[in-house]
Amino acid sequence: WILGHVVATRCLILPLVGQTSIWSEDLVNSYKRYGSKDVTAPFDEIVHGFSESYERLVQGLEGLTDDVLASPVPNSPSNDPNDTVASLLVTIAFHESYHIGQVGVLRRIVGKEGVIK
């Protein structure tokens, strides 16, 4: 679920960087905090979504201008009227690193070797 949550969060910010979401709204909503969980994706689809959303995010970030970065976010997740695309991207970077750290711990719990040695 955690990896799906990361992909869903990326899907929500992809339009801010000029890219389209890779998942349906229903699937994204299932991986939001307090989401419905009615629709879930198979693990392989989540892994593919993680890679695909990364590629789109990088493409979108490469094309951002200073004006876009300084523009206000239409629907700030924190309801901050001063939230800009740049400030939201910083928040998303922290959010993602937090959850990827959780994935690293969970890998160890289920007996997988750590990726970083």
The 8 nearest C-alpha neighbors of each residue, nearest first, counted from 0:
[[1, 3, 2, 4, 30, 39, 5, 45],
 [2, 0, 4, 3, 5, 98, 102, 101],
 [1, 3, 5, 4, 0, 6, 45, 102],
 [4, 2, 0, 6, 1, 5, 45, 30],
 [3, 5, 30, 1, 7, 2, 6, 0],
 [6, 4, 2, 8, 3, 7, 95, 9],
 [5, 7, 9, 3, 8, 4, 49, 10],
 [8, 6, 27, 10, 4, 9, 5, 30],
 [9, 7, 11, 5, 10, 6, 4, 12],
 [8, 10, 6, 12, 11, 7, 13, 5],
 [11, 9, 20, 7, 13, 8, 12, 6],
 [10, 12, 8, 9, 13, 7, 14, 20],
 [13, 11, 9, 15, 14, 10, 8, 16],
 [12, 14, 18, 10, 16, 15, 11, 19],
 [15, 13, 18, 17, 16, 12, 19, 11],
 [16, 14, 12, 13, 17, 84, 18, 72],
 [15, 17, 59, 14, 13, 18, 60, 63],
 [16, 18, 14, 15, 59, 13, 19, 62],
 [19, 17, 14, 13, 16, 59, 55, 20],
 [20, 18, 14, 13, 21, 17, 10, 55],
 [19, 21, 10, 22, 13, 18, 14, 11],
 [20, 22, 10, 19, 52, 23, 48, 51],
 [23, 21, 20, 26, 27, 24, 10, 7],
 [24, 22, 26, 25, 27, 21, 20, 28],
 [23, 25, 27, 26, 28, 22, 29, 20],
 [26, 24, 28, 23, 27, 29, 38, 22],
 [25, 27, 29, 23, 28, 24, 38, 22],
 [28, 26, 7, 24, 29, 25, 30, 23],
 [27, 29, 25, 31, 30, 26, 34, 24],
 [30, 28, 36, 34, 35, 26, 27, 31],
 [29, 31, 4, 28, 27, 34, 3, 7],
 [32, 30, 34, 28, 29, 33, 4, 27],
 [31, 33, 34, 30, 4, 29, 28, 35],
 [32, 34, 31, 35, 30, 29, 36, 28],
 [35, 33, 31, 29, 32, 28, 36, 30],
 [34, 36, 29, 37, 28, 33, 38, 30],
 [37, 35, 29, 38, 34, 39, 30, 28],
 [38, 36, 35, 29, 39, 25, 34, 26],
 [37, 39, 36, 26, 29, 25, 40, 35],
 [40, 38, 26, 36, 29, 37, 41, 30],
 [39, 41, 44, 45, 42, 38, 26, 3],
 [40, 42, 44, 43, 45, 39, 46, 3],
 [41, 43, 45, 44, 46, 40, 3, 47],
 [44, 42, 46, 45, 41, 47, 40, 48],
 [45, 43, 47, 41, 42, 46, 48, 40],
 [44, 46, 48, 42, 43, 47, 3, 49],
 [45, 47, 49, 43, 48, 44, 42, 50],
 [48, 46, 44, 50, 49, 45, 51, 43],
 [49, 47, 45, 51, 46, 50, 52, 44],
 [48, 50, 46, 52, 47, 6, 51, 45],
 [51, 49, 53, 47, 48, 52, 54, 46],
 [50, 52, 48, 54, 53, 49, 47, 55],
 [53, 51, 55, 49, 54, 50, 48, 56],
 [52, 54, 56, 50, 51, 55, 57, 49],
 [55, 53, 51, 57, 52, 56, 58, 50],
 [56, 54, 58, 52, 57, 53, 59, 51],
 [55, 57, 53, 59, 58, 54, 52, 60],
 [56, 58, 60, 54, 59, 55, 53, 61],
 [59, 57, 55, 61, 56, 60, 54, 62],
 [58, 60, 16, 56, 57, 62, 61, 17],
 [59, 61, 57, 63, 62, 58, 56, 16],
 [60, 62, 58, 59, 63, 57, 56, 64],
 [61, 63, 60, 59, 64, 58, 16, 17],
 [64, 62, 60, 61, 67, 59, 16, 68],
 [63, 65, 67, 66, 68, 62, 69, 61],
 [64, 66, 68, 67, 69, 63, 70, 85],
 [67, 65, 69, 64, 68, 70, 63, 84],
 [66, 68, 70, 64, 69, 65, 63, 84],
 [67, 69, 85, 84, 65, 66, 70, 64],
 [70, 68, 66, 67, 83, 65, 84, 85],
 [71, 69, 67, 83, 68, 84, 66, 72],
 [72, 70, 83, 82, 84, 73, 69, 81],
 [71, 73, 83, 75, 74, 84, 82, 70],
 [72, 74, 75, 71, 83, 82, 80, 70],
 [75, 73, 72, 76, 78, 77, 71, 79],
 [74, 76, 78, 77, 72, 79, 73, 82],
 [75, 77, 78, 74, 79, 87, 82, 72],
 [76, 78, 79, 75, 82, 74, 80, 87],
 [79, 77, 75, 76, 80, 74, 82, 81],
 [78, 80, 77, 81, 82, 75, 76, 74],
 [79, 81, 82, 78, 75, 71, 72, 83],
 [82, 80, 79, 83, 71, 72, 75, 78],
 [83, 81, 79, 80, 71, 72, 86, 75],
 [84, 82, 71, 72, 86, 85, 70, 69],
 [83, 85, 68, 87, 86, 72, 70, 88],
 [86, 84, 68, 88, 83, 87, 69, 89],
 [87, 85, 89, 83, 88, 84, 82, 90],
 [86, 88, 90, 84, 89, 85, 83, 91],
 [87, 89, 91, 85, 90, 86, 92, 84],
 [88, 90, 92, 86, 87, 91, 85, 93],
 [91, 89, 87, 93, 88, 92, 94, 86],
 [90, 92, 94, 88, 93, 89, 95, 87],
 [93, 91, 89, 95, 90, 94, 88, 96],
 [92, 94, 96, 90, 91, 95, 97, 89],
 [95, 93, 91, 97, 92, 96, 90, 98],
 [94, 96, 92, 98, 97, 93, 91, 99],
 [95, 97, 99, 93, 98, 94, 100, 92],
 [98, 96, 94, 100, 95, 99, 93, 101],
 [99, 97, 101, 95, 100, 96, 102, 94],
 [100, 98, 102, 96, 101, 97, 95, 103],
 [101, 99, 103, 98, 97, 102, 96, 104],
 [100, 102, 98, 104, 99, 103, 105, 97],
 [103, 101, 99, 105, 100, 104, 106, 98],
 [102, 104, 100, 106, 101, 105, 99, 107],
 [105, 103, 101, 107, 106, 102, 108, 100],
 [104, 106, 108, 102, 107, 103, 101, 109],
 [107, 105, 111, 103, 104, 109, 108, 102],
 [106, 108, 110, 111, 104, 105, 109, 112],
 [109, 107, 105, 110, 106, 104, 111, 103],
 [110, 108, 106, 107, 111, 105, 104, 112],
 [111, 109, 107, 108, 106, 112, 105, 113],
 [112, 110, 106, 107, 109, 113, 108, 105],
 [111, 113, 107, 114, 110, 106, 115, 116],
 [112, 114, 115, 107, 111, 116, 103, 106],
 [113, 115, 116, 112, 103, 111, 106, 107],
 [116, 114, 113, 112, 103, 100, 107, 104],
 [115, 114, 113, 112, 103, 107, 111, 106]]
